[in-house]
Amino acid sequence: MANTPQAKKRIRRNQARAVVNGNRVGRIRTFIKKVEAALAAGDKAAATTALAEAQPELARGVAKGVLHRNTASRKFSRLTKRLATLG
């Protein structure tokens, strides 16, 4: 249990940041799911636009520290590869 004031404040801050970061990760997952849904449907045009929208979200997740840069790079690479094989 936290005894010092700064430890108590740190707990409050961590809880608040966890909510923000969770929302950020959820938003990234939503963008990725849009790309995957378009790929599954075989719609190359929709998949291309969805991938173009997902890429900045992945980059923003890396910049904000909720995703590792290699994770974002791997996800984008695999989605791009799947899009290339679609055509």
mmCIF file as gemmi writes it, N, C-alpha and C atoms, coordinates in Angstrom:
data_model
loop_
_atom_site.group_PDB
_atom_site.id
_atom_site.type_symbol
_atom_site.label_atom_id
_atom_site.label_alt_id
_atom_site.label_comp_id
_atom_site.label_asym_id
_atom_site.label_entity_id
_atom_site.label_seq_id
_atom_site.pdbx_PDB_ins_code
_atom_site.Cartn_x
_atom_site.Cartn_y
_atom_site.Cartn_z
_atom_site.occupancy
_atom_site.B_iso_or_equiv
_atom_site.pdbx_formal_charge
_atom_site.auth_seq_id
_atom_site.auth_asym_id
_atom_site.pdbx_PDB_model_num
ATOM 1 N N . MET Axp A 1 ? 0.842 -1.182 0 1 0 ? 1 A 1
ATOM 2 C CA . MET Axp A 1 ? 0 0 0 1 0 ? 1 A 1
ATOM 3 C C . MET Axp A 1 ? 0.882 1.238 0 1 0 ? 1 A 1
ATOM 4 N N . ALA Axp A 2 ? 0.49 2.224 -0.794 1 0 ? 2 A 1
ATOM 5 C CA . ALA Axp A 2 ? 1.274 3.451 -0.901 1 0 ? 2 A 1
ATOM 6 C C . ALA Axp A 2 ? 1.141 4.271 0.379 1 0 ? 2 A 1
ATOM 7 N N . ASN Axp A 3 ? 2.26 4.728 0.889 1 0 ? 3 A 1
ATOM 8 C CA . ASN Axp A 3 ? 2.251 5.526 2.111 1 0 ? 3 A 1
ATOM 9 C C . ASN Axp A 3 ? 2.588 6.985 1.862 1 0 ? 3 A 1
ATOM 10 N N . THR Axp A 4 ? 3.472 7.231 0.936 1 0 ? 4 A 1
ATOM 11 C CA . THR Axp A 4 ? 3.893 8.616 0.711 1 0 ? 4 A 1
ATOM 12 C C . THR Axp A 4 ? 2.939 9.32 -0.247 1 0 ? 4 A 1
ATOM 13 N N . PRO Axp A 5 ? 2.86 10.625 -0.145 1 0 ? 5 A 1
ATOM 14 C CA . PRO Axp A 5 ? 1.957 11.372 -1.052 1 0 ? 5 A 1
ATOM 15 C C . PRO Axp A 5 ? 2.307 11.184 -2.523 1 0 ? 5 A 1
ATOM 16 N N . GLN Axp A 6 ? 3.606 11.153 -2.839 1 0 ? 6 A 1
ATOM 17 C CA . GLN Axp A 6 ? 3.967 10.998 -4.251 1 0 ? 6 A 1
ATOM 18 C C . GLN Axp A 6 ? 3.632 9.611 -4.77 1 0 ? 6 A 1
ATOM 19 N N . ALA Axp A 7 ? 3.692 8.605 -3.896 1 0 ? 7 A 1
ATOM 20 C CA . ALA Axp A 7 ? 3.313 7.25 -4.318 1 0 ? 7 A 1
ATOM 21 C C . ALA Axp A 7 ? 1.813 7.178 -4.575 1 0 ? 7 A 1
ATOM 22 N N . LYS Axp A 8 ? 1.034 7.87 -3.743 1 0 ? 8 A 1
ATOM 23 C CA . LYS Axp A 8 ? -0.42 7.904 -3.945 1 0 ? 8 A 1
ATOM 24 C C . LYS Axp A 8 ? -0.77 8.633 -5.244 1 0 ? 8 A 1
ATOM 25 N N . LYS Axp A 9 ? -0.049 9.727 -5.491 1 0 ? 9 A 1
ATOM 26 C CA . LYS Axp A 9 ? -0.276 10.481 -6.724 1 0 ? 9 A 1
ATOM 27 C C . LYS Axp A 9 ? 0.109 9.639 -7.937 1 0 ? 9 A 1
ATOM 28 N N . ARG Axp A 10 ? 1.189 8.897 -7.823 1 0 ? 10 A 1
ATOM 29 C CA . ARG Axp A 10 ? 1.65 8.052 -8.929 1 0 ? 10 A 1
ATOM 30 C C . ARG Axp A 10 ? 0.59 6.994 -9.261 1 0 ? 10 A 1
ATOM 31 N N . ILE Axp A 11 ? -0.052 6.439 -8.241 1 0 ? 11 A 1
ATOM 32 C CA . ILE Axp A 11 ? -1.115 5.457 -8.468 1 0 ? 11 A 1
ATOM 33 C C . ILE Axp A 11 ? -2.265 6.105 -9.226 1 0 ? 11 A 1
ATOM 34 N N . ARG Axp A 12 ? -2.657 7.321 -8.812 1 0 ? 12 A 1
ATOM 35 C CA . ARG Axp A 12 ? -3.747 8.029 -9.5 1 0 ? 12 A 1
ATOM 36 C C . ARG Axp A 12 ? -3.37 8.316 -10.957 1 0 ? 12 A 1
ATOM 37 N N . ARG Axp A 13 ? -2.151 8.765 -11.169 1 0 ? 13 A 1
ATOM 38 C CA . ARG Axp A 13 ? -1.694 9.071 -12.536 1 0 ? 13 A 1
ATOM 39 C C . ARG Axp A 13 ? -1.649 7.819 -13.397 1 0 ? 13 A 1
ATOM 40 N N . ASN Axp A 14 ? -1.154 6.73 -12.82 1 0 ? 14 A 1
ATOM 41 C CA . ASN Axp A 14 ? -1.064 5.483 -13.581 1 0 ? 14 A 1
ATOM 42 C C . ASN Axp A 14 ? -2.439 4.994 -14.007 1 0 ? 14 A 1
ATOM 43 N N . GLN Axp A 15 ? -3.422 5.131 -13.125 1 0 ? 15 A 1
ATOM 44 C CA . GLN Axp A 15 ? -4.779 4.717 -13.471 1 0 ? 15 A 1
ATOM 45 C C . GLN Axp A 15 ? -5.344 5.579 -14.591 1 0 ? 15 A 1
ATOM 46 N N . ALA Axp A 16 ? -5.104 6.88 -14.516 1 0 ? 16 A 1
ATOM 47 C CA . ALA Axp A 16 ? -5.603 7.789 -15.557 1 0 ? 16 A 1
ATOM 48 C C . ALA Axp A 16 ? -4.922 7.507 -16.894 1 0 ? 16 A 1
ATOM 49 N N . ARG Axp A 17 ? -3.613 7.279 -16.869 1 0 ? 17 A 1
ATOM 50 C CA . ARG Axp A 17 ? -2.879 7.006 -18.114 1 0 ? 17 A 1
ATOM 51 C C . ARG Axp A 17 ? -3.278 5.661 -18.702 1 0 ? 17 A 1
ATOM 52 N N . ALA Axp A 18 ? -3.596 4.694 -17.833 1 0 ? 18 A 1
ATOM 53 C CA . ALA Axp A 18 ? -4.004 3.38 -18.316 1 0 ? 18 A 1
ATOM 54 C C . ALA Axp A 18 ? -5.288 3.486 -19.126 1 0 ? 18 A 1
ATOM 55 N N . VAL Axp A 19 ? -6.192 4.351 -18.707 1 0 ? 19 A 1
ATOM 56 C CA . VAL Axp A 19 ? -7.439 4.553 -19.448 1 0 ? 19 A 1
ATOM 57 C C . VAL Axp A 19 ? -7.147 5.165 -20.812 1 0 ? 19 A 1
ATOM 58 N N . VAL Axp A 20 ? -6.32 6.202 -20.834 1 0 ? 20 A 1
ATOM 59 C CA . VAL Axp A 20 ? -5.984 6.882 -22.089 1 0 ? 20 A 1
ATOM 60 C C . VAL Axp A 20 ? -5.259 5.931 -23.037 1 0 ? 20 A 1
ATOM 61 N N . ASN Axp A 21 ? -4.266 5.207 -22.494 1 0 ? 21 A 1
ATOM 62 C CA . ASN Axp A 21 ? -3.491 4.292 -23.331 1 0 ? 21 A 1
ATOM 63 C C . ASN Axp A 21 ? -4.345 3.133 -23.837 1 0 ? 21 A 1
ATOM 64 N N . GLY Axp A 22 ? -5.26 2.66 -23.01 1 0 ? 22 A 1
ATOM 65 C CA . GLY Axp A 22 ? -6.162 1.595 -23.438 1 0 ? 22 A 1
ATOM 66 C C . GLY Axp A 22 ? -7.044 2.033 -24.586 1 0 ? 22 A 1
ATOM 67 N N . ASN Axp A 23 ? -7.537 3.265 -24.506 1 0 ? 23 A 1
ATOM 68 C CA . ASN Axp A 23 ? -8.34 3.812 -25.601 1 0 ? 23 A 1
ATOM 69 C C . ASN Axp A 23 ? -7.516 3.957 -26.87 1 0 ? 23 A 1
ATOM 70 N N . ARG Axp A 24 ? -6.271 4.348 -26.704 1 0 ? 24 A 1
ATOM 71 C CA . ARG Axp A 24 ? -5.386 4.529 -27.853 1 0 ? 24 A 1
ATOM 72 C C . ARG Axp A 24 ? -5.131 3.192 -28.55 1 0 ? 24 A 1
ATOM 73 N N . VAL Axp A 25 ? -4.857 2.159 -27.775 1 0 ? 25 A 1
ATOM 74 C CA . VAL Axp A 25 ? -4.607 0.828 -28.342 1 0 ? 25 A 1
ATOM 75 C C . VAL Axp A 25 ? -5.881 0.298 -29.003 1 0 ? 25 A 1
ATOM 76 N N . GLY Axp A 26 ? -7.025 0.532 -28.376 1 0 ? 26 A 1
ATOM 77 C CA . GLY Axp A 26 ? -8.298 0.1 -28.95 1 0 ? 26 A 1
ATOM 78 C C . GLY Axp A 26 ? -8.571 0.765 -30.286 1 0 ? 26 A 1
ATOM 79 N N . ARG Axp A 27 ? -8.229 2.042 -30.372 1 0 ? 27 A 1
ATOM 80 C CA . ARG Axp A 27 ? -8.406 2.776 -31.633 1 0 ? 27 A 1
ATOM 81 C C . ARG Axp A 27 ? -7.515 2.183 -32.731 1 0 ? 27 A 1
ATOM 82 N N . ILE Axp A 28 ? -6.295 1.848 -32.376 1 0 ? 28 A 1
ATOM 83 C CA . ILE Axp A 28 ? -5.373 1.244 -33.347 1 0 ? 28 A 1
ATOM 84 C C . ILE Axp A 28 ? -5.921 -0.101 -33.816 1 0 ? 28 A 1
ATOM 85 N N . ARG Axp A 29 ? -6.421 -0.908 -32.877 1 0 ? 29 A 1
ATOM 86 C CA . ARG Axp A 29 ? -6.98 -2.214 -33.231 1 0 ? 29 A 1
ATOM 87 C C . ARG Axp A 29 ? -8.158 -2.054 -34.191 1 0 ? 29 A 1
ATOM 88 N N . THR Axp A 30 ? -8.985 -1.036 -33.968 1 0 ? 30 A 1
ATOM 89 C CA . THR Axp A 30 ? -10.141 -0.801 -34.834 1 0 ? 30 A 1
ATOM 90 C C . THR Axp A 30 ? -9.685 -0.508 -36.26 1 0 ? 30 A 1
ATOM 91 N N . PHE Axp A 31 ? -8.671 0.335 -36.406 1 0 ? 31 A 1
ATOM 92 C CA . PHE Axp A 31 ? -8.163 0.663 -37.737 1 0 ? 31 A 1
ATOM 93 C C . PHE Axp A 31 ? -7.59 -0.58 -38.421 1 0 ? 31 A 1
ATOM 94 N N . ILE Axp A 32 ? -6.896 -1.419 -37.666 1 0 ? 32 A 1
ATOM 95 C CA . ILE Axp A 32 ? -6.326 -2.644 -38.233 1 0 ? 32 A 1
ATOM 96 C C . ILE Axp A 32 ? -7.438 -3.598 -38.655 1 0 ? 32 A 1
ATOM 97 N N . LYS Axp A 33 ? -8.492 -3.685 -37.845 1 0 ? 33 A 1
ATOM 98 C CA . LYS Axp A 33 ? -9.611 -4.564 -38.182 1 0 ? 33 A 1
ATOM 99 C C . LYS Axp A 33 ? -10.304 -4.115 -39.461 1 0 ? 33 A 1
ATOM 100 N N . LYS Axp A 34 ? -10.371 -2.797 -39.691 1 0 ? 34 A 1
ATOM 101 C CA . LYS Axp A 34 ? -10.97 -2.291 -40.929 1 0 ? 34 A 1
ATOM 102 C C . LYS Axp A 34 ? -10.174 -2.761 -42.139 1 0 ? 34 A 1
ATOM 103 N N . VAL Axp A 35 ? -8.862 -2.729 -42.012 1 0 ? 35 A 1
ATOM 104 C CA . VAL Axp A 35 ? -7.998 -3.195 -43.109 1 0 ? 35 A 1
ATOM 105 C C . VAL Axp A 35 ? -8.207 -4.691 -43.326 1 0 ? 35 A 1
ATOM 106 N N . GLU Axp A 36 ? -8.218 -5.45 -42.242 1 0 ? 36 A 1
ATOM 107 C CA . GLU Axp A 36 ? -8.37 -6.902 -42.357 1 0 ? 36 A 1
ATOM 108 C C . GLU Axp A 36 ? -9.733 -7.28 -42.924 1 0 ? 36 A 1
ATOM 109 N N . ALA Axp A 37 ? -10.768 -6.533 -42.569 1 0 ? 37 A 1
ATOM 110 C CA . ALA Axp A 37 ? -12.107 -6.806 -43.099 1 0 ? 37 A 1
ATOM 111 C C . ALA Axp A 37 ? -12.146 -6.543 -44.602 1 0 ? 37 A 1
ATOM 112 N N . ALA Axp A 38 ? -11.515 -5.469 -45.035 1 0 ? 38 A 1
ATOM 113 C CA . ALA Axp A 38 ? -11.47 -5.153 -46.462 1 0 ? 38 A 1
ATOM 114 C C . ALA Axp A 38 ? -10.659 -6.204 -47.217 1 0 ? 38 A 1
ATOM 115 N N . LEU Axp A 39 ? -9.572 -6.67 -46.614 1 0 ? 39 A 1
ATOM 116 C CA . LEU Axp A 39 ? -8.765 -7.716 -47.248 1 0 ? 39 A 1
ATOM 117 C C . LEU Axp A 39 ? -9.551 -9.02 -47.35 1 0 ? 39 A 1
ATOM 118 N N . ALA Axp A 40 ? -10.294 -9.343 -46.3 1 0 ? 40 A 1
ATOM 119 C CA . ALA Axp A 40 ? -11.084 -10.576 -46.305 1 0 ? 40 A 1
ATOM 120 C C . ALA Axp A 40 ? -12.196 -10.509 -47.346 1 0 ? 40 A 1
ATOM 121 N N . ALA Axp A 41 ? -12.737 -9.313 -47.547 1 0 ? 41 A 1
ATOM 122 C CA . ALA Axp A 41 ? -13.797 -9.136 -48.538 1 0 ? 41 A 1
ATOM 123 C C . ALA Axp A 41 ? -13.239 -9.112 -49.958 1 0 ? 41 A 1
ATOM 124 N N . GLY Axp A 42 ? -11.931 -8.93 -50.086 1 0 ? 42 A 1
ATOM 125 C CA . GLY Axp A 42 ? -11.306 -8.887 -51.404 1 0 ? 42 A 1
ATOM 126 C C . GLY Axp A 42 ? -11.42 -7.537 -52.078 1 0 ? 42 A 1
ATOM 127 N N . ASP Axp A 43 ? -11.752 -6.51 -51.322 1 0 ? 43 A 1
ATOM 128 C CA . ASP Axp A 43 ? -11.92 -5.159 -51.872 1 0 ? 43 A 1
ATOM 129 C C . ASP Axp A 43 ? -10.596 -4.417 -51.772 1 0 ? 43 A 1
ATOM 130 N N . LYS Axp A 44 ? -9.862 -4.377 -52.871 1 0 ? 44 A 1
ATOM 131 C CA . LYS Axp A 44 ? -8.527 -3.791 -52.861 1 0 ? 44 A 1
ATOM 132 C C . LYS Axp A 44 ? -8.565 -2.282 -52.629 1 0 ? 44 A 1
ATOM 133 N N . ALA Axp A 45 ? -9.53 -1.592 -53.219 1 0 ? 45 A 1
ATOM 134 C CA . ALA Axp A 45 ? -9.615 -0.137 -53.058 1 0 ? 45 A 1
ATOM 135 C C . ALA Axp A 45 ? -9.888 0.233 -51.602 1 0 ? 45 A 1
ATOM 136 N N . ALA Axp A 46 ? -10.845 -0.459 -50.995 1 0 ? 46 A 1
ATOM 137 C CA . ALA Axp A 46 ? -11.169 -0.178 -49.592 1 0 ? 46 A 1
ATOM 138 C C . ALA Axp A 46 ? -10.003 -0.541 -48.687 1 0 ? 46 A 1
ATOM 139 N N . ALA Axp A 47 ? -9.322 -1.633 -48.989 1 0 ? 47 A 1
ATOM 140 C CA . ALA Axp A 47 ? -8.182 -2.058 -48.182 1 0 ? 47 A 1
ATOM 141 C C . ALA Axp A 47 ? -7.043 -1.041 -48.281 1 0 ? 47 A 1
ATOM 142 N N . THR Axp A 48 ? -6.848 -0.493 -49.476 1 0 ? 48 A 1
ATOM 143 C CA . THR Axp A 48 ? -5.789 0.498 -49.663 1 0 ? 48 A 1
ATOM 144 C C . THR Axp A 48 ? -6.057 1.751 -48.846 1 0 ? 48 A 1
ATOM 145 N N . THR Axp A 49 ? -7.293 2.248 -48.896 1 0 ? 49 A 1
ATOM 146 C CA . THR Axp A 49 ? -7.621 3.458 -48.124 1 0 ? 49 A 1
ATOM 147 C C . THR Axp A 49 ? -7.58 3.174 -46.621 1 0 ? 49 A 1
ATOM 148 N N . ALA Axp A 50 ? -8.055 1.998 -46.218 1 0 ? 50 A 1
ATOM 149 C CA . ALA Axp A 50 ? -8.031 1.649 -44.799 1 0 ? 50 A 1
ATOM 150 C C . ALA Axp A 50 ? -6.597 1.517 -44.294 1 0 ? 50 A 1
ATOM 151 N N . LEU Axp A 51 ? -5.714 0.976 -45.117 1 0 ? 51 A 1
ATOM 152 C CA . LEU Axp A 51 ? -4.31 0.848 -44.735 1 0 ? 51 A 1
ATOM 153 C C . LEU Axp A 51 ? -3.654 2.22 -44.636 1 0 ? 51 A 1
ATOM 154 N N . ALA Axp A 52 ? -4.024 3.117 -45.547 1 0 ? 52 A 1
ATOM 155 C CA . ALA Axp A 52 ? -3.484 4.48 -45.503 1 0 ? 52 A 1
ATOM 156 C C . ALA Axp A 52 ? -3.941 5.215 -44.248 1 0 ? 52 A 1
ATOM 157 N N . GLU Axp A 53 ? -5.12 4.879 -43.752 1 0 ? 53 A 1
ATOM 158 C CA . GLU Axp A 53 ? -5.612 5.486 -42.507 1 0 ? 53 A 1
ATOM 159 C C . GLU Axp A 53 ? -4.997 4.816 -41.274 1 0 ? 53 A 1
ATOM 160 N N . ALA Axp A 54 ? -4.69 3.534 -41.37 1 0 ? 54 A 1
ATOM 161 C CA . ALA Axp A 54 ? -4.151 2.796 -40.227 1 0 ? 54 A 1
ATOM 162 C C . ALA Axp A 54 ? -2.679 3.127 -39.975 1 0 ? 54 A 1
ATOM 163 N N . GLN Axp A 55 ? -1.942 3.428 -41.02 1 0 ? 55 A 1
ATOM 164 C CA . GLN Axp A 55 ? -0.503 3.658 -40.877 1 0 ? 55 A 1
ATOM 165 C C . GLN Axp A 55 ? -0.186 4.831 -39.931 1 0 ? 55 A 1
ATOM 166 N N . PRO Axp A 56 ? -0.838 5.989 -40.057 1 0 ? 56 A 1
ATOM 167 C CA . PRO Axp A 56 ? -0.544 7.063 -39.103 1 0 ? 56 A 1
ATOM 168 C C . PRO Axp A 56 ? -0.955 6.715 -37.665 1 0 ? 56 A 1
ATOM 169 N N . GLU Axp A 57 ? -2.004 5.918 -37.516 1 0 ? 57 A 1
ATOM 170 C CA . GLU Axp A 57 ? -2.428 5.506 -36.176 1 0 ? 57 A 1
ATOM 171 C C . GLU Axp A 57 ? -1.362 4.62 -35.529 1 0 ? 57 A 1
ATOM 172 N N . LEU Axp A 58 ? -0.796 3.707 -36.318 1 0 ? 58 A 1
ATOM 173 C CA . LEU Axp A 58 ? 0.286 2.867 -35.798 1 0 ? 58 A 1
ATOM 174 C C . LEU Axp A 58 ? 1.485 3.73 -35.413 1 0 ? 58 A 1
ATOM 175 N N . ALA Axp A 59 ? 1.822 4.691 -36.256 1 0 ? 59 A 1
ATOM 176 C CA . ALA Axp A 59 ? 2.959 5.572 -35.981 1 0 ? 59 A 1
ATOM 177 C C . ALA Axp A 59 ? 2.698 6.409 -34.724 1 0 ? 59 A 1
ATOM 178 N N . ARG Axp A 60 ? 1.464 6.854 -34.556 1 0 ? 60 A 1
ATOM 179 C CA . ARG Axp A 60 ? 1.11 7.645 -33.385 1 0 ? 60 A 1
ATOM 180 C C . ARG Axp A 60 ? 1.202 6.793 -32.116 1 0 ? 60 A 1
ATOM 181 N N . GLY Axp A 61 ? 0.808 5.523 -32.236 1 0 ? 61 A 1
ATOM 182 C CA . GLY Axp A 61 ? 0.924 4.624 -31.092 1 0 ? 61 A 1
ATOM 183 C C . GLY Axp A 61 ? 2.372 4.43 -30.675 1 0 ? 61 A 1
ATOM 184 N N . VAL Axp A 62 ? 3.262 4.375 -31.642 1 0 ? 62 A 1
ATOM 185 C CA . VAL Axp A 62 ? 4.693 4.258 -31.348 1 0 ? 62 A 1
ATOM 186 C C . VAL Axp A 62 ? 5.183 5.546 -30.686 1 0 ? 62 A 1
ATOM 187 N N . ALA Axp A 63 ? 4.78 6.684 -31.233 1 0 ? 63 A 1
ATOM 188 C CA . ALA Axp A 63 ? 5.222 7.971 -30.699 1 0 ? 63 A 1
ATOM 189 C C . ALA Axp A 63 ? 4.737 8.185 -29.27 1 0 ? 63 A 1
ATOM 190 N N . LYS Axp A 64 ? 3.543 7.706 -28.975 1 0 ? 64 A 1
ATOM 191 C CA . LYS Axp A 64 ? 2.976 7.876 -27.631 1 0 ? 64 A 1
ATOM 192 C C . LYS Axp A 64 ? 3.436 6.799 -26.658 1 0 ? 64 A 1
ATOM 193 N N . GLY Axp A 65 ? 4.118 5.78 -27.17 1 0 ? 65 A 1
ATOM 194 C CA . GLY Axp A 65 ? 4.684 4.768 -26.297 1 0 ? 65 A 1
ATOM 195 C C . GLY Axp A 65 ? 3.762 3.616 -25.933 1 0 ? 65 A 1
ATOM 196 N N . VAL Axp A 66 ? 2.668 3.439 -26.667 1 0 ? 66 A 1
ATOM 197 C CA . VAL Axp A 66 ? 1.768 2.328 -26.363 1 0 ? 66 A 1
ATOM 198 C C . VAL Axp A 66 ? 2.065 1.106 -27.218 1 0 ? 66 A 1
ATOM 199 N N . LEU Axp A 67 ? 2.849 1.284 -28.269 1 0 ? 67 A 1
ATOM 200 C CA . LEU Axp A 67 ? 3.281 0.179 -29.129 1 0 ? 67 A 1
ATOM 201 C C . LEU Axp A 67 ? 4.793 0.247 -29.298 1 0 ? 67 A 1
ATOM 202 N N . HIS Axp A 68 ? 5.407 -0.906 -29.365 1 0 ? 68 A 1
ATOM 203 C CA . HIS Axp A 68 ? 6.831 -0.952 -29.694 1 0 ? 68 A 1
ATOM 204 C C . HIS Axp A 68 ? 6.975 -0.682 -31.187 1 0 ? 68 A 1
ATOM 205 N N . ARG Axp A 69 ? 8.044 -0.013 -31.573 1 0 ? 69 A 1
ATOM 206 C CA . ARG Axp A 69 ? 8.194 0.361 -32.994 1 0 ? 69 A 1
ATOM 207 C C . ARG Axp A 69 ? 8.294 -0.863 -33.887 1 0 ? 69 A 1
ATOM 208 N N . ASN Axp A 70 ? 8.918 -1.939 -33.398 1 0 ? 70 A 1
ATOM 209 C CA . ASN Axp A 70 ? 9.013 -3.153 -34.212 1 0 ? 70 A 1
ATOM 210 C C . ASN Axp A 70 ? 7.653 -3.811 -34.387 1 0 ? 70 A 1
ATOM 211 N N . THR Axp A 71 ? 6.813 -3.731 -33.365 1 0 ? 71 A 1
ATOM 212 C CA . THR Axp A 71 ? 5.466 -4.298 -33.446 1 0 ? 71 A 1
ATOM 213 C C . THR Axp A 71 ? 4.664 -3.576 -34.515 1 0 ? 71 A 1
ATOM 214 N N . ALA Axp A 72 ? 4.709 -2.252 -34.482 1 0 ? 72 A 1
ATOM 215 C CA . ALA Axp A 72 ? 3.97 -1.453 -35.469 1 0 ? 72 A 1
ATOM 216 C C . ALA Axp A 72 ? 4.51 -1.722 -36.871 1 0 ? 72 A 1
ATOM 217 N N . SER Axp A 73 ? 5.813 -1.796 -36.993 1 0 ? 73 A 1
ATOM 218 C CA . SER Axp A 73 ? 6.436 -2.056 -38.28 1 0 ? 73 A 1
ATOM 219 C C . SER Axp A 73 ? 6.026 -3.418 -38.821 1 0 ? 73 A 1
ATOM 220 N N . ARG Axp A 74 ? 6.014 -4.42 -37.942 1 0 ? 74 A 1
ATOM 221 C CA . ARG Axp A 74 ? 5.628 -5.779 -38.349 1 0 ? 74 A 1
ATOM 222 C C . ARG Axp A 74 ? 4.177 -5.818 -38.808 1 0 ? 74 A 1
ATOM 223 N N . LYS Axp A 75 ? 3.287 -5.182 -38.055 1 0 ? 75 A 1
ATOM 224 C CA . LYS Axp A 75 ? 1.868 -5.182 -38.412 1 0 ? 75 A 1
ATOM 225 C C . LYS Axp A 75 ? 1.654 -4.501 -39.765 1 0 ? 75 A 1
ATOM 226 N N . PHE Axp A 76 ? 2.285 -3.345 -39.948 1 0 ? 76 A 1
ATOM 227 C CA . PHE Axp A 76 ? 2.123 -2.619 -41.205 1 0 ? 76 A 1
ATOM 228 C C . PHE Axp A 76 ? 2.697 -3.415 -42.373 1 0 ? 76 A 1
ATOM 229 N N . SER Axp A 77 ? 3.839 -4.044 -42.145 1 0 ? 77 A 1
ATOM 230 C CA . SER Axp A 77 ? 4.479 -4.833 -43.187 1 0 ? 77 A 1
ATOM 231 C C . SER Axp A 77 ? 3.604 -6.007 -43.613 1 0 ? 77 A 1
ATOM 232 N N . ARG Axp A 78 ? 3.044 -6.705 -42.646 1 0 ? 78 A 1
ATOM 233 C CA . ARG Axp A 78 ? 2.214 -7.874 -42.957 1 0 ? 78 A 1
ATOM 234 C C . ARG Axp A 78 ? 0.924 -7.466 -43.665 1 0 ? 78 A 1
ATOM 235 N N . LEU Axp A 79 ? 0.34 -6.358 -43.244 1 0 ? 79 A 1
ATOM 236 C CA . LEU Axp A 79 ? -0.882 -5.885 -43.905 1 0 ? 79 A 1
ATOM 237 C C . LEU Axp A 79 ? -0.582 -5.456 -45.342 1 0 ? 79 A 1
ATOM 238 N N . THR Axp A 80 ? 0.551 -4.779 -45.53 1 0 ? 80 A 1
ATOM 239 C CA . THR Axp A 80 ? 0.956 -4.35 -46.87 1 0 ? 80 A 1
ATOM 240 C C . THR Axp A 80 ? 1.201 -5.552 -47.769 1 0 ? 80 A 1
ATOM 241 N N . LYS Axp A 81 ? 1.825 -6.569 -47.213 1 0 ? 81 A 1
ATOM 242 C CA . LYS Axp A 81 ? 2.117 -7.787 -47.971 1 0 ? 81 A 1
ATOM 243 C C . LYS Axp A 81 ? 0.818 -8.474 -48.399 1 0 ? 81 A 1
ATOM 244 N N . ARG Axp A 82 ? -0.151 -8.544 -47.483 1 0 ? 82 A 1
ATOM 245 C CA . ARG Axp A 82 ? -1.44 -9.148 -47.803 1 0 ? 82 A 1
ATOM 246 C C . ARG Axp A 82 ? -2.178 -8.339 -48.879 1 0 ? 82 A 1
ATOM 247 N N . LEU Axp A 83 ? -2.05 -7.032 -48.816 1 0 ? 83 A 1
ATOM 248 C CA . LEU Axp A 83 ? -2.682 -6.158 -49.805 1 0 ? 83 A 1
ATOM 249 C C . LEU Axp A 83 ? -2.055 -6.375 -51.175 1 0 ? 83 A 1
ATOM 250 N N . ALA Axp A 84 ? -0.746 -6.551 -51.227 1 0 ? 84 A 1
ATOM 251 C CA . ALA Axp A 84 ? -0.044 -6.75 -52.492 1 0 ? 84 A 1
ATOM 252 C C . ALA Axp A 84 ? -0.455 -8.068 -53.142 1 0 ? 84 A 1
ATOM 253 N N . THR Axp A 85 ? -0.694 -9.097 -52.336 1 0 ? 85 A 1
ATOM 254 C CA . THR Axp A 85 ? -1.074 -10.381 -52.898 1 0 ? 85 A 1
ATOM 255 C C . THR Axp A 85 ? -2.537 -10.394 -53.332 1 0 ? 85 A 1
ATOM 256 N N . LEU Axp A 86 ? -3.314 -9.414 -52.869 1 0 ? 86 A 1
ATOM 257 C CA . LEU Axp A 86 ? -4.736 -9.355 -53.206 1 0 ? 86 A 1
ATOM 258 C C . LEU Axp A 86 ? -4.961 -9.054 -54.678 1 0 ? 86 A 1
ATOM 259 N N . GLY Axp A 87 ? -4.115 -8.192 -55.24 1 0 ? 87 A 1
ATOM 260 C CA . GLY Axp A 87 ? -4.332 -7.728 -56.605 1 0 ? 87 A 1
ATOM 261 C C . GLY Axp A 87 ? -3.938 -8.737 -57.628 1 0 ? 87 A 1
